[in-house]
């Protein structure tokens, strides 16, 4: 059982400040925790409640610490906790960069980022570049939304103009060439912008890019970032 000091530390991981300070983050739910334990991702500890152990004990083949339901509720980041979570360490995957990558400029919604990571994993894309004003990768809502795909997709945060230098960038814009008519490339980076404002003009000015667009026939103004990513991946990346 973790000490009171350790539990207090884990409960502080709701804050980005403390995640960065301790190099730790929270992974919740049996599916994600199972995948985590079967990977080479470093784990500090796994916490669960007696009630969880009573229901799912036969499915657990990893070591864990028991804590009370009250302690678990204070540690979990979910409104309805699933009664098992892991405290994992910051870690970089070392996979060779895939032919295609995704770049994200100013994605603010954790659910969108998590879903995009999951989409990347589905299409075999293992690298995502994020601008410095994109939501933090280790945010618990991001991790939860990936459904375990965070284990297989490397997220690199930094200045996009530097990260994308020399790459074949396909920037999603309202006035680009239709992805239905573009010659299908064999590699490149799909650049997706902010949900409300699109890609920053300063980012576009700093990188060589091909403007692409997803034509629609309805009345909605735009697609959300995750939907746009999935459509671009299906058209440009899928075999």
N, C-alpha and C positions, 0 to 999 in steps of 0.2 A: 504494500500500500504506500503511495507517495506521501511524503511529509506535507505538513500544512504549508510550509514555505514553497514547496514544489507546486502544490495545487494553486496557490496564489499566483505563482508565475504563469502557470498554464491558463489561468482565468484572465490574465492580462493580454493574451494573444488575440483578443478581439480587436486590439489596436495595432495598426500598422507600425507605430513607433516601437512597440515592444516586440513585434514579430521581427523587425529589422535588428533590434538590439540583441535578441537572444538567438536569432537564426532558426526560429522554430515556427511551425504553423500547424493548423488543425485539419485533420481529414476525418469526416464523419460518415457513418453508415457501414453496414456489414460488407456490402459489395466492394466499396472503395477500400475499406481496411483490408479485406482479403487480397485484393489485387496488390495493394501496397506491400503486404508481407511476402508476396510471391515474387516481388521485384527486387532489384538491388538498391532501392532507395533507402537511405538510412532512417531508422525510426528510433526515437528516444523511449517511448513507452506507449502502451495501449491501455485504455481505461474502459471499463464497462461496469454495469450495475448488477447486483444479485438477480434482479428480475430478468435482465437480458440473459444472464448465464443459465438461469432456469429454463428459459425458452429455447435458447440456441446453443447451449453448451456442447452438444454433440457435433456441431459444425465448426467448432473452434479448434484449430491445431497450432496455435501460437501462444506465447506467454502473454500475460496481461495482469493488470492490477485492478482489484475491485474497489469501487468507491460507492458511497451512498447515492441515492437518486437525487438528493438535494445538492450534493457536491457536483454531481454530473450536470444537473441543470445549470449550475453556476459556471461550468466550464464550457458547455456546448454553446455554439453560435446559432443554433436553430430554435425556432419558436416551439416546434414539437420534436424534441431530441429523440434520436433513435437508440440511445442508451449504449452505444459503443462508438469510440473515437480513438484516433491515433494522434500522438504528438510526433510529427515528422520534422526532420532537419532540412534546411535549405540544401539544395543539391542541383548540380547541372548534369543533364544527360550528355553522353559523349558520342552519340550517334553521328555517323557521316551525314552531312547536310543533303537532303533530298533534292531532286531536280527542280521541284517547285517549292516555293516558300510563300508565306503570307506576311504582309506588313499592315499594321494597324496604326492609324493616326488619330489619337484623341478619343478612343473608345472608352466611354465612362461607365457603362452599365456592366456590372460583374456577370450577370447572367448571359449577356451577349458575348463577353470574352470567353467565358467557360464553354458556351455552345460552339464558338468558333474553334476553340482548341479541340473539341470533340469532332467537329467537321473535318479539321485538318487530319486528325488521326484516321478518320474513315477513308479519306482519299490518299493516305500514305504520305502526307506532308508532315515532316518532323521538326520544322523550324518556323517560328513566328517571330517577327521583329515588331516591337512595340515602341511607340514614341514615349517620351518621358511623362507626358500627361495622360497616358492610358492607365486605366485602373490596374492596381497591383496584382500580379500573377498569384501571390500567396493569400490574397483575400479569400476568406472562407467560402463566400458565395461563388467565387470563381471556381475554386477547387470542387465544390459540391456540384456545380453545373457541368463539369467535365466528365462526370461519371467514371473517373479513373483514367481518362485520357491524358491527364497532366503527367502521368508517368512516362509517356512515350513521345511527348512533344516538347521540344526545348523552346523556351520563351526568352528572347534577348531584348532587354530594354536599353534604349539609348537615343542618340540623335539620328533620325531616319535618313537625313541627307548623307550622313557618314556611313550608316549601316547598309544603305542601298547603292552606294557608289559603285559603278561598273557593272551593275546588274540590269537585266532586262525587266523593266518595271511596267506593269499593266495597271494603270490608275483608273479606278471606277469614278466616272464623272457623268453629269447629265448630258454633256455635249460630245461624248466620245463616239467611236465607231461601234456599231452593234456587235455584240459577242456572237451573234448568229452568223455574221458574214466574215468575221476576221479569220484569216488563215490560222489554223491551230498550231501554236508553237509547241516546242518539245520541252521547254523549261522557262522559268521566269519567276517573278514575284507579283502576286496579286495584291494591290494596295487598296485598302478599304478605309474610308474616312469616318469621321464623327457622325453619330446618329442624326444630329440636327444640322450641322454645318458643313459636313463633307470633309474633304482633305484640305488642310491649311494651304493657302496660296504660297506661303514661303517654302513649304515642303515641295510643292510642285515646281517652283522656280529653281530649286536647288538640285533637282535630279532629272536626268534624261528619262522620259517615259512615253508610253503609248497610251492615249486616252481611249477607254472603252466604256460602253454603257449597256445596261440591260433594258431593252425596249419593252414597254408595257402598252396595253390597249385599254386599261381602265382609267379611273379618275383619281386614284390615290397618288399623293405627291412623291412618295419614295418608299423603298423597302428598308427594313431595319438591317443593321450591319451583318447579323448572322445569316439572314435570308439571302442577302446579296452575295455573301461569301460562298454559300452552298451552291447558288446558281452558277457563279463564276467557276467554281471547282468542277462542277458537272460538265460545263462546256469546254473548259480549257485543260483540265487535268485528267479527267476520267479517260481510261483507255477506250 
